[in-house]
């Protein structure tokens, strides 16, 4: 039985039923269905509804689920929902949330309400929340949960088990107990499975593992993801520069980072914000998209200007207008392949000064081989099509030049943008396409003007 498939199908059925109930206007059925959904499913539904129906569903959400739902919706929708809540509702929604989840919400709260929230917490949680807010949200410190279970290395297994029974409840996703010295410095981890099977008289120091090093609190989030992937971790300790245990990161936090990064990459390549509400006001979305449309227009004008410089050449040999898109398109595809490889390599920290030269040589070699293969093919086709070997030779050479230019642009543009502090996924494709269009048109039309047109 495929449990995950069955669960996904059941969720889709409930969401479909809810949409049908909204269409029919039967609020009792809507309320019943909403209360049966998980907060993450409610968030998914809210993001997919137009504003009018969204407000209806939000009013029907159980107040106890408000906080969890707010955590799962995108930033823009969360800010909109919070603006429609009064202070008492917002404070009630934060009750029962973990401190690391509170840190995600605080950024969208009014400053005076943030102060009220801090005052409503006990000293320990207030200190934890203040500490989390001091870290970059895209770092290990921003991801971690300070709620940990710790033990000294000289404690026996029997004593530790009695302490855990007395405690009564462990933090969610606890698979290990963290071992620290009297100064709070991290020493190792004791897996819960090892604890259960160990001799009651054994000391923690005898059965703990020291293989997993503490994650530096300022380590970038994507580097944390790489550590979890490489070591198959479920949870890991986060330490400060002195080695003191600050908190823990669990696999659910890592999954959130992976999802957000995938959404960011996909949306950025279209010049969009991954946190943009699908049903945001038209004028606001128009302003956002207008910027990148303007940039693309500028690059298109540049390419058109290059073509315009060879208008007389095109007038004398109309076949050039027919074949021009082929040269630009092939260079664009080659550049996109290298660009995608580079963006992935930069994101995974696989590209550095030591291997950059080897990689660019490899990409150039691939472009030359593919260039020879497809340039000869297109050259033969153009010769047979227009019955002139000169035109076939010109397009073959131009295609070779543009494939090489596209590959070099795909390699160097992300590095240059990264050095300038610009996200390569956001601007890389625009710059690379401009290069292949300009070089493709210039090389093809320039060679034709030299050798084909008198």
C-alpha positions in Angstrom: 0.0 0.0 0.0 1.3 3.4 -1.0 0.5 5.4 2.2 2.0 8.7 1.0 0.0 8.5 -2.2 -3.2 7.7 -0.3 -2.6 10.6 2.1 -2.0 13.0 -0.7 -5.2 11.8 -2.5 -7.2 12.2 0.6 -5.9 15.7 1.1 -6.8 16.7 -2.5 -10.3 15.2 -2.0 -10.9 17.3 1.1 -9.6 20.5 -0.6 -11.8 19.8 -3.6 -14.8 19.2 -1.4 -14.1 22.5 0.4 -13.9 24.5 -2.8 -17.2 22.9 -4.0 -18.8 23.9 -0.6 -17.6 27.4 -1.0 -19.1 27.6 -4.5 -22.4 26.4 -3.2 -22.4 28.8 -0.2 -23.0 26.1 2.4 -20.9 27.5 5.3 -21.7 24.6 7.6 -20.0 22.2 5.3 -17.1 24.6 4.8 -16.6 24.9 8.6 -16.7 21.2 9.0 -14.2 20.6 6.3 -11.8 23.4 7.4 -11.7 21.9 11.0 -10.8 18.5 9.5 -7.7 20.0 7.7 -4.2 20.2 9.0 -2.9 23.9 9.4 -0.5 23.3 6.5 -3.5 22.2 4.3 -5.5 25.3 5.3 -2.5 27.5 4.4 -2.3 25.8 1.0 -6.0 26.4 0.5 -5.9 30.0 1.5 -3.0 30.7 -1.0 -5.1 29.2 -3.8 -8.3 31.2 -3.1 -9.2 34.6 -4.4 -9.5 37.3 -1.7 -13.3 37.2 -1.1 -13.4 33.4 -0.5 -10.1 33.6 1.4 -11.6 35.9 4.0 -14.5 33.5 4.5 -12.3 30.5 5.1 -9.9 32.5 7.4 -12.9 33.5 9.6 -13.8 29.8 9.9 -10.4 28.6 11.0 -10.2 27.4 14.6 -8.5 30.1 16.6 -6.2 27.4 18.1 -4.8 26.8 14.6 -4.3 30.4 13.6 -0.7 30.5 14.6 0.2 27.3 12.7 -1.6 28.5 9.6 0.2 31.8 9.7 3.5 30.0 9.8 2.7 28.0 6.6 1.4 30.8 4.3 3.7 32.9 2.3 5.1 36.1 3.8 2.8 38.5 1.8 -0.4 36.7 2.7 0.8 36.3 6.3 1.3 40.1 6.6 -2.2 40.7 5.1 -3.9 38.3 7.5 -2.1 39.8 10.5 -3.2 43.3 9.4 -6.8 42.1 9.7 -6.4 40.8 13.3 -6.6 42.8 16.5 -3.8 42.6 19.1 -5.7 40.1 21.3 -6.2 37.7 18.4 -2.5 37.9 17.3 -1.3 37.2 20.9 -3.7 34.3 21.2 -2.4 32.9 17.9 1.1 32.8 19.2 0.3 30.8 22.4 1.7 27.3 22.3 4.1 28.0 19.4 7.7 26.9 19.7 10.2 29.7 20.2 11.8 29.2 16.7 8.3 29.5 15.1 7.7 32.7 17.1 10.8 34.1 15.7 9.4 33.6 12.1 6.3 35.5 13.0 7.8 38.4 14.9 9.1 40.0 11.7 5.6 40.6 10.5 4.2 42.0 13.8 4.0 45.7 14.7 6.8 46.8 17.0 4.6 47.6 20.0 2.9 44.1 19.6 6.3 42.5 19.5 7.1 44.1 22.9 3.8 42.8 24.3 4.7 39.3 23.0 8.1 39.4 24.7 6.6 40.5 28.0 4.0 37.6 27.8 6.8 35.0 27.8 8.7 33.7 30.8 12.3 34.8 31.1 13.8 31.6 29.6 11.7 31.8 26.5 12.1 35.5 26.2 15.9 35.2 26.3 15.7 32.4 23.7 13.5 34.4 21.4 15.7 37.5 21.7 18.7 35.4 21.0 17.1 33.9 17.8 16.2 37.3 16.5 19.8 38.3 16.7 20.8 35.8 14.1 20.4 36.0 10.3 17.3 34.0 9.3 19.3 32.2 6.6 21.9 30.9 9.1 22.1 28.0 11.5 21.2 30.4 14.3 18.1 31.5 12.5 17.1 27.9 11.9 17.7 26.4 15.3 15.4 25.6 18.1 16.9 26.4 21.5 14.7 23.8 23.2 17.2 21.0 23.9 17.6 18.1 26.3 21.2 18.0 27.8 23.1 15.7 30.1 26.5 15.6 31.7 28.9 12.8 30.6 29.4 11.4 34.1 25.7 10.7 34.6 24.6 7.1 34.5 22.0 5.7 32.1 19.6 4.8 35.0 19.8 8.4 36.3 19.2 9.9 32.9 16.1 7.6 32.3 14.6 8.6 35.6 15.2 12.3 34.8 13.5 11.9 31.4 10.5 10.1 33.0 10.2 12.9 35.5 10.4 15.5 32.7 7.4 13.7 31.1 7.7 15.2 27.6 10.5 15.6 25.1 10.8 18.3 22.4 9.4 17.3 19.0 11.7 15.3 16.8 14.1 14.4 19.6 16.2 11.5 18.5 19.3 12.3 20.6 20.3 13.8 23.9 23.1 16.3 23.8 26.1 15.8 26.1 27.7 19.0 27.5 30.2 19.8 30.2 29.6 21.9 33.3 30.3 25.1 31.2 27.6 24.1 28.6 30.2 23.2 25.9 29.0 20.5 23.5 30.8 17.1 23.8 28.7 14.7 21.8 25.3 13.1 21.2 23.5 10.1 22.8 21.0 8.5 20.5 17.7 7.7 22.2 17.8 4.2 20.7 21.3 3.6 22.3 20.0 5.0 25.6 17.1 2.5 25.8 19.3 -0.5 25.1 22.3 0.4 27.3 23.1 -1.0 30.7 21.6 1.0 33.5 24.9 1.3 35.2 26.8 2.6 32.2 27.9 6.2 32.2 26.8 8.5 29.4 30.4 9.1 28.4 30.8 5.4 27.6 27.9 5.2 25.2 27.7 8.7 23.6 28.9 9.4 20.1 31.4 12.2 19.2 31.2 11.7 15.4 28.8 14.6 14.9 30.5 18.0 15.3 28.6 21.0 16.4 27.3 23.2 13.6 28.6 26.8 13.8 25.8 29.2 14.7 26.7 31.5 11.8 26.9 28.8 9.1 24.7 29.5 6.0 21.4 27.7 5.8 22.3 25.9 2.5 25.5 24.7 4.1 23.5 23.2 6.9 21.3 21.4 4.4 24.5 19.9 2.8 25.6 18.6 6.2 22.3 16.9 6.8 22.3 15.4 3.3 25.9 14.2 3.6 25.6 12.7 7.1 21.9 11.5 6.9 21.1 13.5 10.1 17.8 13.8 11.8 18.9 16.4 14.3 22.2 18.2 14.9 23.6 20.6 17.6 24.3 24.2 17.0 27.3 25.8 18.9 28.7 29.3 19.3 32.4 30.1 18.6 33.3 28.9 22.1 31.7 25.5 21.5 28.7 26.1 23.8 25.5 24.4 22.8 23.0 27.0 21.6 20.2 24.8 20.2 19.4 22.1 17.7 18.4 21.9 14.0 16.0 19.1 13.0 15.3 17.6 9.6 11.9 19.4 9.3 13.8 22.7 9.4 16.1 21.5 6.6 13.1 20.4 4.5 11.7 24.0 4.8 15.0 25.4 3.6 15.1 23.1 0.6 11.6 24.0 -0.4 12.2 27.7 0.0 15.4 27.5 -2.1 13.7 25.6 -4.9 10.9 28.1 -5.0 13.3 31.0 -5.0 15.3 29.6 -7.9 12.3 28.8 -10.0 10.6 32.2 -9.4 13.8 34.2 -9.6 14.5 33.0 -13.2 11.2 34.7 -14.1 12.1 37.8 -12.1 9.4 37.0 -9.5 9.3 36.9 -5.7 8.7 33.4 -4.3 6.8 35.1 -1.4 4.4 37.0 -3.7 0.7 36.3 -3.1 -0.9 34.8 -6.2 -3.9 37.1 -5.7 -2.0 40.2 -4.7 -3.4 43.5 -5.8 -3.0 44.1 -9.6 -1.1 47.4 -9.4 1.4 46.0 -6.8 2.1 43.0 -9.0 2.3 45.2 -12.1 5.0 47.4 -10.5 7.1 44.4 -9.5 7.0 42.7 -12.9 7.4 46.0 -14.8 11.0 46.2 -13.6 12.1 43.0 -15.2 10.0 43.5 -18.3 11.8 46.8 -18.7 15.2 45.1 -18.3 14.3 42.5 -20.9 13.0 45.2 -23.2 16.4 47.0 -23.0 18.2 43.9 -23.9 15.9 43.2 -26.8 16.4 46.7 -28.1 20.2 46.1 -28.0 19.8 42.9 -30.0 17.5 44.7 -32.5 20.0 47.5 -32.8 22.7 45.0 -33.8 20.3 43.6 -36.5 19.5 47.1 -37.7 23.1 47.8 -38.4 22.9 45.1 -41.0 19.6 46.0 -42.6 21.2 46.6 -46.0 22.7 43.1 -45.9 19.4 41.5 -45.0 17.6 43.4 -47.8 20.1 41.9 -50.3 19.8 38.4 -48.9 16.4 37.6 -47.4 17.5 34.1 -46.4 19.5 35.7 -43.6 16.2 36.8 -41.8 15.0 33.2 -42.0 18.1 31.7 -40.5 19.0 34.3 -37.9 16.8 32.8 -35.1 18.5 29.5 -35.4 21.9 30.9 -34.5 20.6 32.9 -31.6 18.5 30.0 -30.3 21.3 27.4 -30.4 23.7 29.8 -28.5 20.9 30.5 -26.0 20.3 26.8 -25.3 24.1 26.1 -24.9 24.4 29.1 -22.5 21.4 28.0 -20.5 22.8 24.5 -20.0 26.1 25.9 -18.6 24.3 28.6 -16.6 22.0 26.0 -14.9 25.1 23.9 -14.0 26.9 26.9 -12.6 23.9 28.1 -10.5 23.5 24.6 -9.0 27.3 24.3 -8.4 27.4 27.7 -6.7 24.4 26.9 -4.5 25.9 23.6 -3.4 29.4 25.2 -2.9 30.9 22.8 -5.4 32.7 25.6 -7.4 35.8 27.2 -6.1 39.1 28.7 -7.4 40.7 25.3 -7.4 38.3 23.7 -9.9 37.0 26.7 -11.9 39.7 26.4 -14.6 39.1 22.7 -15.1 35.3 23.3 -15.3 35.5 26.1 -17.9 37.9 24.0 -20.0 35.4 21.1 -19.8 32.4 23.3 -20.8 34.4 24.9 -23.7 35.3 21.4 -25.0 31.7 20.3 -24.8 30.6 23.5 -26.7 33.2 22.9 -29.4 32.2 19.3 -30.0 28.5 20.1 -30.0 29.2 23.1 -32.2 31.0 21.0 -34.8 28.2 18.4 -34.8 25.3 20.8 -35.2 27.1 23.5 -37.2 27.8 20.9 -39.9 24.3 19.7 -39.8 22.7 23.2 -40.1 25.3 24.2 -42.7 24.3 21.2 -44.9 20.6 22.0 -44.4 21.0 25.7 -45.3 23.1 24.7 -48.4 20.4 22.4 -49.6 17.6 24.7 -48.7 18.9 27.9 -50.4 21.2 26.2 -52.9 24.3 28.1 -51.9 27.2 26.6 -50.0 28.4 30.0 -48.9 25.4 30.6 -46.8 25.8 27.1 -45.3 29.4 27.9 -44.4 28.5 31.3 -42.8 25.8 29.9 -40.6 28.0 27.0 -39.5 30.8 29.3 -38.5 28.4 31.7 -36.8 26.8 28.9 -34.8 30.2 27.7 -33.7 31.1 31.2 -32.5 27.7 31.7 -30.7 27.8 28.3 -28.9 31.2 29.1 -27.6 30.0 32.6 -26.5 26.9 31.2 -24.9 29.0 28.7 -22.9 31.5 31.3 -21.7 28.6 33.6 -20.8 26.9 30.8 -18.9 30.1 30.2 -17.0 31.3 33.7 -16.2 28.1 35.6 -15.8 27.0 33.8 -12.6 30.5 34.3 -11.1 30.4 38.0 -12.0 26.9 38.5 -10.6 27.8 36.6 -7.4 30.8 38.9 -6.9 28.5 42.0 -7.4 26.1 40.7 -4.8 23.3 39.9 -7.3 21.5 36.5 -7.2 22.6 34.6 -10.4 19.3 32.9 -10.6 17.6 36.2 -10.7 19.6 38.0 -13.4 21.8 35.3 -15.0 19.4 34.2 -17.7 18.7 37.8 -18.8 22.4 38.7 -19.2 23.2 35.4 -20.8 20.4 35.7 -23.4 21.5 39.2 -24.3 25.0 37.9 -24.9 23.9 35.1 -27.2 21.5 37.3 -29.1 24.0 40.0 -29.7 26.9 37.7 -30.5 24.7 35.4 -32.7 23.2 38.2 -34.8 26.5 40.1 -35.1 28.6 37.1 -36.1 26.0 35.7 -38.6 25.2 39.0 -40.2 28.7 40.3 -40.0 30.1 37.2 -41.8 27.3 37.4 -44.4 28.2 41.1 -45.0 31.9 40.2 -45.5 31.6 37.1 -47.7 28.1 36.9 -49.3 27.0 40.4 -50.1 28.9 42.5 -52.5 
